[in-house]
């Protein structure tokens, strides 16, 4: 078995292998995806047949100059499952990221997908969210962080930032089952003009 990184010039061959699980894959979209230097795509092959694939995307982060890698998905064709194909693909990704000094690789997984969870954990990924929803391969930098709690504890007071311990404030606690709705507005020149007129007249702008 051989794992190789494919590029935009390999689209026809990649589609011929029929390893992609989604039959609606567009050759044009796949070519554009592979042309983006942030994206990688590993293909496992043996005797001229495609066994499995793994795409990923490199991401910048604000807490470090090192990159993160999003492991987008991993797919293995049915006849070759449980034969080490997935492990070989992840090993290729780990080698690629280590050689380029990535900080970490992470994957968002349905905890009900037990096969995927077992694969990721058996190759070194650690959970960072409850129920194994996010699994992380730590490659460099900070030591592993404990999994985040499922929710904030209720009750008690919370100290206001920048104030002394004798001058604290109490903030309302948010129930864990409450969903906050945020409305996003698209602001254009007309809205800005209306806001300016409203501010100049001392009233509220319309719209």
C-alpha positions as a Markdown table, in Angstrom:
| # | Residue | x | y | z |
|---|---|---|---|---|
| 1 | Unk | 0.0 | 0.0 | 0.0 |
| 2 | Unk | 1.2 | 3.5 | -0.9 |
| 3 | Unk | -0.1 | 6.8 | 0.4 |
| 4 | Unk | 0.5 | 9.8 | -1.8 |
| 5 | Unk | -0.5 | 13.5 | -1.9 |
| 6 | Unk | -2.5 | 14.3 | -5.0 |
| 7 | Unk | -2.7 | 17.7 | -6.8 |
| 8 | Unk | -5.0 | 19.6 | -9.1 |
| 9 | Unk | -3.5 | 17.7 | -12.1 |
| 10 | Unk | -4.6 | 14.3 | -10.7 |
| 11 | Unk | -8.4 | 15.0 | -10.7 |
| 12 | Unk | -9.2 | 12.6 | -13.6 |
| 13 | Unk | -7.2 | 9.8 | -12.0 |
| 14 | Unk | -8.7 | 10.5 | -8.6 |
| 15 | Unk | -12.3 | 10.3 | -9.9 |
| 16 | Unk | -11.4 | 7.2 | -11.8 |
| 17 | Unk | -10.5 | 5.4 | -8.5 |
| 18 | Unk | -14.0 | 6.1 | -7.2 |
| 19 | Unk | -12.8 | 6.4 | -3.6 |
| 20 | Unk | -14.8 | 9.5 | -2.9 |
| 21 | Unk | -18.0 | 8.6 | -1.0 |
| 22 | Unk | -20.0 | 11.4 | -2.4 |
| 23 | Unk | -21.0 | 10.7 | -6.0 |
| 24 | Unk | -21.9 | 14.4 | -6.6 |
| 25 | Unk | -18.3 | 15.5 | -6.5 |
| 26 | Unk | -17.6 | 18.0 | -9.2 |
| 27 | Unk | -14.4 | 17.7 | -11.2 |
| 28 | Unk | -14.2 | 21.5 | -11.4 |
| 29 | Unk | -14.8 | 22.0 | -7.7 |
| 30 | Unk | -12.3 | 19.3 | -6.8 |
| 31 | Unk | -9.7 | 20.9 | -9.0 |
| 32 | Unk | -10.2 | 24.3 | -7.4 |
| 33 | Unk | -10.0 | 22.7 | -4.0 |
| 34 | Unk | -6.6 | 21.0 | -4.8 |
| 35 | Unk | -5.2 | 24.2 | -6.3 |
| 36 | Unk | -5.7 | 26.0 | -3.0 |
| 37 | Unk | -2.3 | 25.6 | -1.2 |
| 38 | Unk | -4.0 | 25.5 | 2.2 |
| 39 | Unk | -5.6 | 22.2 | 1.3 |
| 40 | Unk | -4.0 | 18.8 | 1.1 |
| 41 | Unk | -5.4 | 15.5 | -0.2 |
| 42 | Unk | -3.9 | 12.1 | 0.6 |
| 43 | Unk | -4.8 | 9.0 | -1.5 |
| 44 | Unk | -4.1 | 5.4 | -0.4 |
| 45 | Unk | -3.4 | 3.1 | -3.4 |
| 46 | Unk | -2.5 | -0.5 | -4.0 |
| 47 | Unk | -2.0 | -2.4 | -7.3 |
| 48 | Unk | -3.6 | 0.5 | -9.3 |
| 49 | Unk | -6.7 | 0.7 | -7.0 |
| 50 | Unk | -7.8 | 3.5 | -4.8 |
| 51 | Unk | -8.3 | 2.3 | -1.2 |
| 52 | Unk | -9.1 | 5.5 | 0.7 |
| 53 | Unk | -8.6 | 9.2 | 1.0 |
| 54 | Unk | -8.0 | 12.0 | 3.5 |
| 55 | Unk | -8.5 | 15.8 | 2.8 |
| 56 | Unk | -7.4 | 18.5 | 5.2 |
| 57 | Unk | -7.0 | 22.3 | 5.4 |
| 58 | Unk | -4.3 | 24.3 | 7.1 |
| 59 | Unk | -5.6 | 27.1 | 9.4 |
| 60 | Unk | -4.0 | 30.1 | 11.0 |
| 61 | Unk | -4.6 | 30.8 | 14.7 |
| 62 | Unk | -4.4 | 33.8 | 17.0 |
| 63 | Unk | -2.6 | 32.2 | 19.9 |
| 64 | Unk | 0.4 | 30.9 | 18.0 |
| 65 | Unk | 2.3 | 31.4 | 14.7 |
| 66 | Unk | 2.2 | 27.7 | 14.2 |
| 67 | Unk | -0.5 | 26.3 | 11.9 |
| 68 | Unk | -3.4 | 24.0 | 12.7 |
| 69 | Unk | -4.6 | 21.3 | 10.4 |
| 70 | Unk | -8.3 | 20.5 | 10.1 |
| 71 | Unk | -8.7 | 16.8 | 9.3 |
| 72 | Unk | -11.8 | 17.3 | 7.2 |
| 73 | Unk | -12.8 | 13.7 | 6.7 |
| 74 | Unk | -11.4 | 10.2 | 6.1 |
| 75 | Unk | -12.9 | 7.6 | 3.8 |
| 76 | Unk | -12.0 | 4.0 | 3.0 |
| 77 | Unk | -13.7 | 1.9 | 0.4 |
| 78 | Unk | -15.7 | -1.0 | 1.9 |
| 79 | Unk | -13.5 | -3.9 | 0.7 |
| 80 | Unk | -10.4 | -2.4 | 2.4 |
| 81 | Unk | -11.8 | -1.4 | 5.7 |
| 82 | Unk | -10.1 | -2.8 | 8.9 |
| 83 | Unk | -6.9 | -3.4 | 6.9 |
| 84 | Unk | -4.9 | -0.4 | 8.2 |
| 85 | Unk | -5.8 | 2.0 | 5.4 |
| 86 | Unk | -7.2 | 4.7 | 7.7 |
| 87 | Unk | -4.2 | 4.4 | 10.0 |
| 88 | Unk | -1.8 | 4.8 | 7.0 |
| 89 | Unk | -3.6 | 7.9 | 5.9 |
| 90 | Unk | -3.4 | 9.5 | 9.3 |
| 91 | Unk | 0.3 | 8.6 | 9.6 |
| 92 | Unk | 0.9 | 10.4 | 6.4 |
| 93 | Unk | -0.9 | 13.4 | 7.6 |
| 94 | Unk | 1.0 | 13.4 | 10.9 |
| 95 | Unk | 4.3 | 13.1 | 9.1 |
| 96 | Unk | 3.3 | 16.0 | 6.8 |
| 97 | Unk | 2.3 | 18.3 | 9.7 |
| 98 | Unk | 5.3 | 17.4 | 11.9 |
| 99 | Unk | 7.7 | 18.1 | 9.1 |
| 100 | Unk | 6.2 | 21.6 | 8.7 |
| 101 | Unk | 6.0 | 22.3 | 12.5 |
| 102 | Unk | 2.2 | 22.4 | 12.8 |
| 103 | Unk | 0.9 | 23.0 | 16.3 |
| 104 | Unk | -1.9 | 20.4 | 16.1 |
| 105 | Unk | -4.3 | 18.5 | 14.0 |
| 106 | Unk | -8.0 | 18.4 | 15.0 |
| 107 | Unk | -11.1 | 16.7 | 13.9 |
| 108 | Unk | -14.8 | 17.2 | 14.6 |
| 109 | Unk | -16.5 | 13.8 | 14.9 |
| 110 | Unk | -19.9 | 12.5 | 15.5 |
| 111 | Unk | -19.5 | 10.6 | 18.8 |
| 112 | Unk | -21.9 | 8.0 | 17.4 |
| 113 | Unk | -19.3 | 7.1 | 14.7 |
| 114 | Unk | -17.5 | 4.7 | 16.9 |
| 115 | Unk | -15.2 | 3.4 | 14.2 |
| 116 | Unk | -13.9 | 6.9 | 13.5 |
| 117 | Unk | -13.5 | 7.7 | 17.2 |
| 118 | Unk | -11.6 | 4.5 | 17.8 |
| 119 | Unk | -9.3 | 5.2 | 14.8 |
| 120 | Unk | -8.5 | 8.7 | 15.9 |
| 121 | Unk | -7.9 | 7.8 | 19.5 |
| 122 | Unk | -5.8 | 4.7 | 18.6 |
| 123 | Unk | -3.5 | 6.9 | 16.5 |
| 124 | Unk | -2.9 | 9.5 | 19.3 |
| 125 | Unk | -5.8 | 11.9 | 19.2 |
| 126 | Unk | -7.1 | 13.2 | 22.6 |
| 127 | Unk | -10.6 | 14.5 | 23.4 |
| 128 | Unk | -10.9 | 18.2 | 24.0 |
| 129 | Unk | -14.7 | 18.4 | 24.2 |
| 130 | Unk | -17.3 | 16.3 | 26.0 |
| 131 | Unk | -18.4 | 13.1 | 24.3 |
| 132 | Unk | -15.3 | 13.1 | 21.9 |
| 133 | Unk | -16.8 | 15.7 | 19.6 |
| 134 | Unk | -13.4 | 17.3 | 19.0 |
| 135 | Unk | -10.3 | 15.1 | 18.9 |
| 136 | Unk | -6.8 | 16.7 | 18.8 |
| 137 | Unk | -3.3 | 15.5 | 17.9 |
| 138 | Unk | -0.9 | 17.7 | 19.8 |
| 139 | Unk | 2.3 | 18.1 | 17.8 |
| 140 | Unk | 4.1 | 20.9 | 19.5 |
| 141 | Unk | 3.7 | 23.9 | 21.9 |
| 142 | Unk | 1.5 | 23.7 | 25.0 |
| 143 | Unk | 0.9 | 20.6 | 26.9 |
| 144 | Unk | -2.4 | 18.8 | 26.4 |
| 145 | Unk | -5.4 | 20.7 | 27.9 |
| 146 | Unk | -8.1 | 18.8 | 29.9 |
| 147 | Unk | -11.5 | 18.3 | 28.1 |
| 148 | Unk | -13.8 | 21.3 | 28.5 |
| 149 | Unk | -16.7 | 21.0 | 30.9 |
| 150 | Unk | -20.1 | 20.3 | 29.4 |
| 151 | Unk | -21.5 | 23.5 | 30.8 |
| 152 | Unk | -20.9 | 26.3 | 33.3 |
| 153 | Unk | -21.7 | 25.8 | 36.9 |
| 154 | Unk | -24.7 | 27.7 | 38.1 |
| 155 | Unk | -25.0 | 29.9 | 41.2 |
| 156 | Unk | -22.5 | 32.1 | 43.0 |
| 157 | Unk | -20.9 | 35.4 | 42.0 |
| 158 | Unk | -18.4 | 36.3 | 39.4 |
| 159 | Unk | -15.7 | 38.9 | 40.0 |
| 160 | Unk | -15.7 | 41.8 | 37.6 |
| 161 | Unk | -12.5 | 42.1 | 35.6 |
| 162 | Unk | -10.1 | 44.9 | 36.7 |
| 163 | Unk | -11.7 | 45.2 | 40.2 |
| 164 | Unk | -10.4 | 44.2 | 43.6 |
| 165 | Unk | -11.6 | 41.2 | 45.5 |
| 166 | Unk | -13.6 | 43.5 | 47.9 |
| 167 | Unk | -15.5 | 45.1 | 45.0 |
| 168 | Unk | -17.1 | 42.3 | 43.1 |
| 169 | Unk | -20.2 | 42.2 | 41.0 |
| 170 | Unk | -22.8 | 39.5 | 40.4 |
| 171 | Unk | -23.7 | 38.6 | 36.8 |
| 172 | Unk | -26.8 | 36.7 | 35.9 |
| 173 | Unk | -26.1 | 33.1 | 35.2 |
| 174 | Unk | -27.3 | 31.6 | 31.9 |
| 175 | Unk | -29.2 | 28.3 | 32.1 |
| 176 | Unk | -27.4 | 25.6 | 30.3 |
| 177 | Unk | -30.4 | 24.8 | 28.1 |
| 178 | Unk | -30.9 | 28.4 | 27.0 |
| 179 | Unk | -30.1 | 29.2 | 23.4 |
| 180 | Unk | -29.1 | 32.8 | 22.8 |
| 181 | Unk | -30.2 | 34.2 | 19.4 |
| 182 | Unk | -28.0 | 36.8 | 17.7 |
| 183 | Unk | -29.2 | 38.8 | 14.8 |
| 184 | Unk | -26.7 | 39.8 | 12.2 |
| 185 | Unk | -27.5 | 42.8 | 10.0 |
| 186 | Unk | -25.9 | 43.7 | 6.7 |
| 187 | Unk | -24.9 | 47.4 | 6.9 |
| 188 | Unk | -24.8 | 49.4 | 3.7 |
| 189 | Unk | -24.4 | 53.1 | 2.7 |
| 190 | Unk | -28.2 | 53.7 | 3.1 |
| 191 | Unk | -28.1 | 52.5 | 6.7 |
| 192 | Unk | -25.1 | 54.6 | 7.5 |
| 193 | Unk | -26.8 | 57.7 | 6.1 |
| 194 | Unk | -30.0 | 57.0 | 8.1 |
| 195 | Unk | -27.9 | 56.5 | 11.2 |
| 196 | Unk | -26.1 | 59.8 | 10.7 |
| 197 | Unk | -29.4 | 61.7 | 10.1 |
| 198 | Unk | -30.9 | 60.1 | 13.2 |
| 199 | Unk | -27.9 | 61.0 | 15.4 |
| 200 | Unk | -27.8 | 64.6 | 14.1 |
| 201 | Unk | -31.5 | 65.1 | 14.9 |
| 202 | Unk | -31.3 | 63.4 | 18.3 |
| 203 | Unk | -33.7 | 60.7 | 17.3 |
| 204 | Unk | -33.5 | 57.0 | 16.3 |
| 205 | Unk | -32.7 | 56.1 | 12.7 |
| 206 | Unk | -35.4 | 54.2 | 10.8 |
| 207 | Unk | -35.1 | 50.9 | 9.1 |
